[in-house]
Amino acid sequence: MRYLKEYRRATYITLFTSGRLNNYLADIDRQAQERMERLTEQMKRVQGITEQLKAENALEWTQRMNNIRACAKEIVEKEIIFA
């Protein structure tokens, strides 16, 4: 909503005055969550991050997962949030 208010003012006003803003935001949030989950799982598979790694080396697993989440978040923001 903040992005719409600051950078897409006309879209924000149109959605707000038509009563569709909450539905729009909920739909964007759902899309972003689903995309984030898919990307995270795909990246985990590609990079070979498994539960075994988590059990054997929790620190490395955490570092790699944080990196994956940051990359996925950046992609989601570019493709869905700020599109």
N, C-alpha and C positions, 0 to 999 in steps of 0.2 A: 504494500500500500504506500509506503514511504517513497519507493521508486516512482510509482505512478504520480504521486503528488508533486514530486520534484521535477521529473523529467518527461512525463506524459500527462501534463495537466488536463488537456482536453479530454483524453480518454478517461481519466479519473473522474472528471466532472460529469461526463456522459454516463458512466457506469453508476456513479453515486446518485444522480438525479433520477435515473431510470429504476433504481432499486436493485440493480444487478451486481453491485460491487462485491457483496459478500459471497455470492455464488461464483463470481469470476475468481476471486482470491482463493476460495476453497478448491476450485478446479485446478488452478495453477499450483497450489500446494500439493494436491494429490499427484499431479503429473510429475512434479519435481521429486517427491518422495519415491515414486515408482522408478523413475529414471535413475535416481541415486542408488537405489537398491540393486537394480540391474547392472549398472556400471561397476559397482563395488564387487559384486559376485563375479562378473566377467574378468575384472582386473585381478582378483584373487586367483582365479583359475589360471590365467595366463602367466602370472608370476609364481605360481606353485605355492601359494600360501595356504597351509593346511592346519587342521587341528593338531596334527603331530608336531608341527613347528611350534605351535602355541604351547604345547606341553613341554617340549624340549628346550625352547629358548623364548621365553615370554617377552623379554625385552626386544629382541629382534622382530618378533611377531607384532608387537605394539608399534614399533617404529615404522614397519612396512605398512601396517594397516592405517596409521595416521597419514602416511604419504598417499595411499590409495584414496582415502576419504577426502583429502585436500584436492587431489586431482579431479575426483568425481564431482566435488562441490563446484569447482571452477567450470567444469563442462556444463553442469546443470544450470548454473547461473547464466552462462553465455547462451545456451540453447533455449532455455525456458523462461527464466526470471527476467532477464534484460533484453529479450528478443522483441 
